[in-house]
Amino acid sequence: MVRKIIKIDEEKCIGCGLCADACHEGAIEMVNGKAKLTREDYCDGLGDCLPACPVDAISFEEREAPAYDEAAVKEAQAAKKAAGKLPCGCPGTQSRVIKREAVSEVAACAPVTSQLQQWPVQIKLVPVNAPYFDGADLLIAADCTAYAYANFHQEFIRNRITLIGCPKLDEGDYAEKLTAIIAGNDIRSLTIVRMEVPCCGGIENAAKRALMESGKFIPWRVVTVTTDGRLKE
């Protein structure tokens, strides 16, 4: 049947996952850091996801598509609830307990020195041009990574200029500002650190796009941190 259904522009999508959160039917999922309409029969065509998208990557179109299957949606929602999964389908929002080995009070109180070299650190707040960007090794990190990975300061912040953000919570796209920073300064290398959750693909995609659009060729790498605080191989 021909009906109204959503259309996702993958080129515009920044992988924030907000549309997946807004889709109570579970028609949208995050796949490789991008929003995908994975179940056309779950899309009711009402567009709750449209206002959630910060970059207007979602629109309506009329085309041949399966009819909306309300019964299947309710069955899927009940199954997810029974399995302890949230309706948005993002594994990064699932509640879980991470068990750790006990640490002695002496070890826990051992002094640790911060390796942060500049302020501010939020991508939205940092200036496009600053003296500390001259000859800098740049770190672009999802803000959860420093909480999840215990040795973050020593392994990633040390000797780098740090920029952090959360594509799921911050409004807009980072790519334009990151492009200006990379293009307008003598950046020597780029390290991107993200969480393994799909919505974190937004910060990785923005950084890669910025590097490409800057026209510069500098060494870069992506490091992924798991939700239980390990570096993913």
Backbone torsions as a table, in degrees:
resi	resn	phi	psi	omega
1	MET	NA	151.9	176.4
2	VAL	-93.2	124.7	-179.3
3	ARG	-152.0	170.3	178.0
4	LYS	-78.7	132.5	-177.9
5	ILE	-150.2	158.8	-177.7
6	ILE	-78.3	156.7	176.0
7	LYS	-131.5	130.2	-178.2
8	ILE	-108.7	123.5	177.1
9	ASP	-85.2	104.5	-176.0
10	GLU	-65.9	-26.6	178.9
11	GLU	-67.2	-38.0	-180.0
12	LYS	-80.8	-28.5	-174.3
13	CYS	-59.0	129.5	179.5
14	ILE	-103.6	3.6	175.5
15	GLY	73.3	27.5	-177.8
16	CYS	-74.2	-24.7	178.4
17	GLY	82.2	2.6	-177.5
18	LEU	-66.4	-32.1	178.8
19	CYS	-69.1	-36.7	177.8
20	ALA	-65.0	-37.1	176.2
21	ASP	-64.4	-39.1	-175.4
22	ALA	-77.2	-20.5	-178.2
23	CYS	-84.6	95.2	-177.3
24	HIS	-68.8	-19.1	-179.3
25	GLU	-81.7	-15.9	179.5
26	GLY	79.7	24.1	-179.7
27	ALA	-76.6	-24.1	-177.2
28	ILE	-107.3	135.6	175.2
29	GLU	-133.4	158.9	176.4
30	MET	-91.3	122.1	-178.8
31	VAL	-127.4	116.4	-178.7
32	ASN	53.0	40.9	175.8
33	GLY	79.8	9.1	179.9
34	LYS	-129.3	148.0	176.8
35	ALA	-76.3	134.7	-179.4
36	LYS	-131.7	139.2	171.4
37	LEU	-83.9	93.1	-173.3
38	THR	-87.6	-21.9	179.1
39	ARG	-131.4	96.7	179.9
40	GLU	-64.0	-31.6	-179.4
41	ASP	-74.9	-8.6	175.4
42	TYR	-92.7	-13.7	-177.5
43	CYS	-82.9	118.4	-177.7
44	ASP	-85.9	-5.3	177.7
45	GLY	76.1	11.8	-179.3
46	LEU	-88.3	-22.5	171.9
47	GLY	79.7	34.2	175.4
48	ASP	-60.9	-22.5	-177.8
49	CYS	-78.1	-23.3	-174.5
50	LEU	-59.6	-52.2	-178.8
51	PRO	-69.3	-15.5	-179.7
52	ALA	-77.3	-23.0	-176.5
53	CYS	-77.8	121.4	-176.7
54	PRO	-78.4	-9.6	-176.5
55	VAL	-122.0	16.0	177.7
56	ASP	53.1	44.7	-179.7
57	ALA	-89.1	-2.3	-177.1
58	ILE	-118.3	136.3	178.0
59	SER	-143.7	175.3	175.7
60	PHE	-96.8	151.4	168.7
61	GLU	-147.1	155.4	175.2
62	GLU	-107.2	121.9	-178.1
63	ARG	-159.4	175.7	176.4
64	GLU	-68.2	124.3	-178.9
65	ALA	-156.4	155.0	176.4
66	PRO	-62.2	151.3	177.6
67	ALA	-65.8	150.3	176.6
68	TYR	-64.0	126.5	-176.4
69	ASP	-108.1	87.4	-176.3
70	GLU	-61.2	-38.4	-179.5
71	ALA	-63.5	-41.7	179.4
72	ALA	-66.3	-37.2	178.0
73	VAL	-62.2	-48.3	-179.5
74	LYS	-63.2	-37.7	178.0
75	GLU	-64.5	-42.3	179.1
76	ALA	-66.5	-40.0	178.5
77	GLN	-63.0	-41.4	178.9
78	ALA	-65.4	-38.4	-180.0
79	ALA	-67.0	-40.1	179.0
80	LYS	-67.1	-39.5	179.5
81	LYS	-64.9	-41.0	179.2
82	ALA	-66.3	-30.3	-179.4
83	ALA	-86.8	-1.0	178.6
84	GLY	81.4	19.4	179.5
85	LYS	-101.0	147.3	179.1
86	LEU	-82.1	152.8	-176.2
87	PRO	-57.5	-27.9	-176.3
88	CYS	-68.3	-19.4	176.8
89	GLY	80.9	-1.4	-179.4
90	CYS	-82.6	118.5	-178.4
91	PRO	-64.7	-18.7	180.0
92	GLY	-72.3	-12.1	-178.9
93	THR	-103.3	2.3	-179.9
94	GLN	-75.8	136.1	178.0
95	SER	-74.1	137.3	177.7
96	ARG	-155.3	158.8	176.7
97	VAL	-109.8	131.3	177.7
98	ILE	-108.5	113.9	-178.1
99	LYS	-85.0	132.7	179.6
100	ARG	-119.7	154.2	173.6
101	GLU	-72.4	146.7	-179.5
102	ALA	-62.9	139.5	178.0
103	VAL	-114.7	135.7	-178.7
104	SER	-63.6	152.0	-178.5
105	GLU	-61.9	-35.1	179.9
106	VAL	-64.7	-46.3	-179.4
107	ALA	-65.2	-38.7	-178.3
108	ALA	-66.2	-28.1	-177.2
109	CYS	-94.3	2.6	-179.7
110	ALA	-62.1	134.4	-177.1
111	PRO	-65.7	138.5	177.4
112	VAL	-125.4	133.0	-177.2
113	THR	-94.9	131.6	177.0
114	SER	-67.7	143.2	178.3
115	GLN	-107.7	8.2	-178.3
116	LEU	-65.8	132.9	-174.2
117	GLN	-109.9	-6.1	-177.7
118	GLN	-154.4	168.3	175.7
119	TRP	-149.7	141.1	0.9
120	PRO	-77.3	175.3	-179.6
121	VAL	-117.9	-18.8	179.2
122	GLN	-65.5	132.6	179.3
123	ILE	-55.4	-38.6	-178.0
124	LYS	-67.7	-24.8	-173.6
125	LEU	-103.3	-25.1	-174.5
126	VAL	-67.7	142.1	177.4
127	PRO	-70.6	156.0	179.7
128	VAL	-71.5	-36.2	178.1
129	ASN	-122.1	128.7	178.1
130	ALA	-153.7	151.2	-178.2
131	PRO	-56.6	-32.8	-176.3
132	TYR	-72.5	-9.3	175.6
133	PHE	-80.0	-15.4	-176.7
134	ASP	-68.9	112.8	-179.7
135	GLY	72.2	22.9	-172.8
136	ALA	-84.5	146.4	163.8
137	ASP	-91.7	116.1	-169.6
138	LEU	-96.4	133.5	174.2
139	LEU	-111.7	122.7	173.6
140	ILE	-114.6	115.3	-171.3
141	ALA	-130.5	142.3	168.6
142	ALA	-68.1	137.4	-169.7
143	ASP	-64.6	-23.8	179.0
144	CYS	-70.5	-20.3	-173.3
145	THR	-62.7	-38.1	-178.7
146	ALA	-68.2	-27.2	177.0
147	TYR	-80.9	-34.5	-175.2
148	ALA	-78.9	-38.5	-175.0
149	TYR	-101.9	117.5	-169.7
150	ALA	-62.3	-37.4	-174.0
151	ASN	-99.5	32.1	-172.7
152	PHE	-60.9	-43.0	-178.2
153	HIS	-61.7	-47.3	-175.7
154	GLN	-70.5	-39.1	-173.6
155	GLU	-89.6	-25.6	-174.4
156	PHE	-123.4	-46.0	-177.7
157	ILE	-74.7	-33.6	-177.6
158	ARG	-54.8	126.5	177.6
159	ASN	64.8	19.9	177.1
160	ARG	-129.0	157.2	170.4
161	ILE	-92.2	128.2	-167.8
162	THR	-106.3	130.1	173.1
163	LEU	-126.0	131.7	-178.4
164	ILE	-127.4	157.5	177.0
165	GLY	-170.5	170.0	176.4
166	CYS	-132.2	107.3	-177.7
167	PRO	-65.6	-17.9	179.9
168	LYS	-80.0	-30.1	-174.3
169	LEU	-107.4	-30.9	-179.3
170	ASP	-78.1	144.6	177.7
171	GLU	-84.1	144.3	176.0
172	GLY	86.4	-176.2	-176.5
173	ASP	-110.9	138.9	-179.7
174	TYR	-79.6	-19.1	-166.6
175	ALA	-57.3	-41.8	-176.4
176	GLU	-62.1	-46.4	-178.4
177	LYS	-70.4	-40.4	179.1
178	LEU	-64.3	-36.1	176.5
179	THR	-61.4	-44.1	179.8
180	ALA	-63.6	-38.4	179.6
181	ILE	-66.4	-46.3	-177.6
182	ILE	-70.1	-41.6	-177.8
183	ALA	-70.6	-34.6	-173.1
184	GLY	-94.6	2.7	-178.2
185	ASN	-136.7	162.2	-179.6
186	ASP	-86.4	78.0	179.5
187	ILE	-86.6	127.2	-175.7
188	ARG	-87.3	-36.2	-178.3
189	SER	-155.0	162.4	-178.6
190	LEU	-132.9	126.2	174.0
191	THR	-118.3	126.6	178.8
192	ILE	-110.1	123.2	178.2
193	VAL	-119.3	123.1	-176.5
194	ARG	-131.9	163.8	172.1
195	MET	-83.6	163.3	-178.7
196	GLU	-75.4	-10.0	-177.5
197	VAL	-69.6	146.9	-173.9
198	PRO	-57.1	-38.6	-176.3
199	CYS	-63.2	-21.6	179.3
200	CYS	-71.4	-11.5	175.5
201	GLY	-61.3	-21.3	179.7
202	GLY	-62.5	-41.2	-178.0
203	ILE	-75.2	-34.5	176.3
204	GLU	-65.3	-46.9	-179.4
205	ASN	-63.2	-39.5	180.0
206	ALA	-65.0	-42.2	-179.6
207	ALA	-66.4	-42.3	178.9
208	LYS	-64.8	-41.3	179.3
209	ARG	-64.6	-40.8	179.4
210	ALA	-63.1	-41.8	179.4
211	LEU	-63.1	-42.5	-180.0
212	MET	-66.6	-44.8	-176.7
213	GLU	-74.1	-18.7	177.9
214	SER	-71.0	-21.4	-178.7
215	GLY	78.1	7.8	-178.8
216	LYS	-101.5	152.5	177.8
217	PHE	-116.6	99.7	-179.6
218	ILE	-128.8	153.6	179.2
219	PRO	-61.5	138.9	179.3
220	TRP	-147.3	157.7	176.9
221	ARG	-154.3	158.3	177.3
222	VAL	-119.7	130.2	177.0
223	VAL	-118.3	133.9	-178.9
224	THR	-112.3	131.7	178.0
225	VAL	-104.6	132.5	178.8
226	THR	-78.6	163.4	-177.5
227	THR	-69.0	-15.5	175.5
228	ASP	-100.6	15.0	168.1
229	GLY	88.4	25.5	176.7
230	ARG	-111.3	161.1	173.0
231	LEU	-86.4	126.6	-177.3
232	LYS	-78.1	130.7	-178.7
233	GLU	-82.5	NA	NA
